[in-house]
Amino acid sequence: MGLVLRKYQERAFGLTIEAILEGYRRILLCGPCACHAAGQGILMADGSIRAVETIREGDTLMGPDSRPRTVMHLYRGHGDLFSIV
C-alpha cells in the first residue's frame, strides 16, 4: 500500500518541486500542524471557547503567546486519532 497524499499535500508537493526547478534553494513549506477531534474546544482571541468544527476562515484564535492569530485556511480530513503518551 502506497502513501496517498491529501489534496493540500499534493498542491504543496507540486509547488515545492516547481520552486526547486525554478532555482530556489531556500524553501519554507507551511502546512497544517494539528488534528482535533470533533467537539474539541478552541480558545478564541476574545477568551471564549468554541468547538473546532465551528471555526471558519477569518476567525481570530488565541496564539500560544497570548496574541491573536487569524485563521487563514482550514484543513479537513477524517481518520483515526491516536493518543500518544
Backbone bond lengths (Angstrom), bond angles and torsions (degrees), N, CA, C in turn:
res aa  C-N    CA-C-N  psi(-1)  N-CA   C-N-CA  omega(-1)  CA-C   N-CA-C  phi
1 M - - - 1.445 - - 1.527 108.87 -
2 G 1.316 116.01 124.43 1.454 120.76 -179.06 1.515 112.37 -87.95
3 L 1.296 114.91 168.16 1.454 121.66 177.41 1.521 109.43 -73.74
4 V 1.316 117.31 130.34 1.464 122.19 178.03 1.522 107.78 -110.51
5 L 1.327 115.83 117.74 1.458 120.52 -179.96 1.519 110.79 -82.47
6 R 1.313 115.73 147.69 1.459 120.96 171.75 1.524 107.58 -79.13
7 K 1.334 116.50 165.57 1.471 121.06 -176.31 1.528 111.89 -56.07
8 Y 1.343 117.55 -45.96 1.460 119.14 -178.58 1.527 111.18 -66.70
9 Q 1.344 117.59 -29.85 1.457 120.56 177.43 1.527 110.39 -72.01
10 E 1.330 116.60 -39.66 1.464 120.49 176.30 1.521 110.29 -59.73
11 R 1.331 115.77 -44.73 1.466 120.40 -179.43 1.531 110.19 -63.68
12 A 1.326 117.67 -45.97 1.461 121.76 179.97 1.521 110.92 -61.73
13 F 1.322 116.66 -42.04 1.464 120.91 178.88 1.529 110.10 -62.56
14 G 1.327 116.06 -46.88 1.463 120.49 179.61 1.518 112.62 -60.78
15 L 1.329 117.02 -43.37 1.464 120.76 179.25 1.525 111.60 -66.83
16 T 1.331 116.86 -34.24 1.462 120.57 177.37 1.523 110.74 -65.88
17 I 1.328 116.86 -46.70 1.470 120.87 178.06 1.525 110.15 -61.29
18 E 1.326 116.42 -43.13 1.465 121.11 179.03 1.532 110.91 -59.28
19 A 1.327 117.21 -43.96 1.462 121.21 179.31 1.526 111.22 -63.54
20 I 1.323 117.08 -40.98 1.468 120.85 178.00 1.520 110.39 -62.62
21 L 1.325 116.91 -45.25 1.466 121.28 -179.66 1.528 112.15 -65.69
22 E 1.331 116.76 -26.12 1.464 120.88 177.52 1.525 112.01 -82.94
23 G 1.334 117.08 -1.98 1.449 120.78 175.32 1.517 116.13 100.37
24 Y 1.316 117.02 0.34 1.464 118.47 177.74 1.523 109.46 -68.67
25 R 1.328 116.12 138.77 1.460 120.66 -178.79 1.525 112.24 -114.18
26 R 1.313 116.87 -16.68 1.468 121.29 178.16 1.518 107.28 -119.91
27 I 1.304 115.97 110.30 1.459 121.64 -175.18 1.520 108.58 -125.18
28 L 1.320 115.91 129.37 1.461 121.14 176.73 1.515 107.74 -110.10
29 L 1.306 116.37 114.80 1.459 122.27 -179.88 1.523 108.75 -99.88
30 C 1.322 116.36 121.34 1.467 121.59 179.30 1.514 108.82 -111.53
31 G 1.298 116.57 136.21 1.456 120.62 179.82 1.511 110.88 -153.22
32 P 1.313 116.14 -175.84 1.457 119.99 -178.73 1.525 111.14 -60.51
33 C 1.306 115.10 147.82 1.466 118.26 -174.03 1.522 114.21 -124.93
34 A 1.302 118.40 3.00 1.462 118.43 -178.09 1.521 110.28 -160.24
35 C 1.299 115.24 154.65 1.465 121.93 173.86 1.519 107.46 -117.30
36 H 1.306 115.20 143.94 1.458 120.54 -179.40 1.515 109.30 -131.92
37 A 1.315 116.43 138.33 1.465 121.54 175.87 1.523 109.40 -77.17
38 A 1.316 116.51 149.87 1.465 121.31 177.17 1.524 109.58 -53.06
39 G 1.316 115.89 136.25 1.452 121.26 179.60 1.516 114.58 89.88
40 Q 1.336 117.41 -11.16 1.462 119.80 -179.15 1.519 109.60 -64.36
41 G 1.325 116.30 135.83 1.457 121.80 -179.46 1.518 112.19 -77.17
42 I 1.324 115.17 137.03 1.461 122.40 177.70 1.525 107.48 -119.40
43 L 1.332 117.38 130.11 1.457 122.25 -178.58 1.524 109.85 -78.96
44 M 1.318 115.54 120.72 1.458 121.72 179.01 1.526 109.26 -86.84
45 A 1.327 117.40 161.93 1.463 121.90 -178.39 1.525 112.26 -62.41
46 D 1.336 117.48 -26.33 1.471 120.60 179.63 1.528 112.60 -84.97
47 G 1.339 117.36 3.52 1.458 121.93 178.29 1.518 114.63 93.26
48 S 1.320 117.29 -9.77 1.468 119.99 178.07 1.526 109.76 -77.45
49 I 1.315 115.29 164.84 1.463 120.93 178.18 1.521 107.59 -120.99
50 R 1.333 115.90 131.38 1.463 121.25 179.08 1.516 109.59 -126.43
51 A 1.324 115.35 150.68 1.467 120.63 176.38 1.525 108.90 -65.22
52 V 1.311 116.50 140.19 1.459 122.03 -175.23 1.528 112.39 -54.56
53 E 1.329 117.73 -35.01 1.465 119.24 -176.90 1.526 113.31 -72.11
54 T 1.347 117.52 -8.79 1.472 120.27 177.81 1.524 112.47 -95.40
55 I 1.325 117.22 -4.18 1.464 121.50 -179.08 1.526 109.35 -72.46
56 R 1.339 116.22 138.27 1.468 122.77 -179.02 1.528 109.85 -130.15
57 E 1.324 116.41 159.10 1.462 120.33 173.68 1.519 108.69 -57.34
58 G 1.317 115.95 137.62 1.457 121.25 -178.45 1.519 113.84 95.95
59 D 1.343 117.84 -17.68 1.463 120.43 176.39 1.527 109.26 -64.42
60 T 1.321 116.08 155.22 1.460 120.88 179.65 1.523 109.35 -113.11
61 L 1.328 115.40 118.50 1.466 123.03 -179.31 1.519 109.65 -102.64
62 M 1.324 116.02 165.04 1.457 121.60 174.51 1.524 108.35 -88.11
63 G 1.319 116.43 125.12 1.454 121.05 178.84 1.520 111.43 -80.72
64 P 1.328 117.77 168.91 1.465 121.66 -178.62 1.525 113.10 -64.94
65 D 1.341 116.96 -16.96 1.461 121.13 177.75 1.532 111.59 -100.64
66 S 1.342 116.35 16.31 1.469 124.09 -179.57 1.527 113.13 66.38
67 R 1.314 116.54 20.18 1.467 121.19 174.46 1.521 108.38 -106.90
68 P 1.338 117.87 149.14 1.467 120.57 -178.04 1.520 112.46 -67.84
69 R 1.326 114.90 145.96 1.465 122.64 176.16 1.522 107.78 -129.90
70 T 1.320 117.27 131.57 1.460 121.64 179.07 1.518 109.59 -91.12
71 V 1.316 116.73 132.92 1.464 122.23 177.79 1.525 107.97 -70.96
72 M 1.327 116.26 118.58 1.464 121.60 -178.27 1.524 112.06 -94.78
73 H 1.317 116.59 -38.94 1.463 122.22 -177.69 1.525 108.84 -145.21
74 L 1.305 115.29 153.98 1.462 121.22 173.74 1.520 108.56 -117.64
75 Y 1.300 116.43 138.97 1.456 122.25 176.58 1.513 106.96 -120.24
76 R 1.289 116.32 124.67 1.465 120.52 -177.97 1.522 109.04 -119.66
77 G 1.288 115.11 140.07 1.451 120.47 177.13 1.515 109.09 -157.60
78 H 1.279 114.94 169.32 1.459 120.76 179.13 1.519 108.08 -131.39
79 G 1.283 115.46 135.65 1.452 119.90 178.41 1.512 109.85 175.35
80 D 1.297 115.18 176.62 1.457 120.83 179.80 1.526 110.03 -71.82
81 L 1.322 116.10 140.01 1.458 122.20 172.35 1.516 107.80 -108.80
82 F 1.315 116.45 140.14 1.454 121.68 -179.15 1.515 109.60 -123.31
83 S 1.312 116.62 141.20 1.451 122.03 175.13 1.523 107.96 -91.64
84 I 1.317 116.14 123.17 1.462 121.11 179.92 1.519 107.48 -108.00
85 V 1.324 115.47 119.35 1.466 119.91 -176.94 1.513 110.78 -120.87
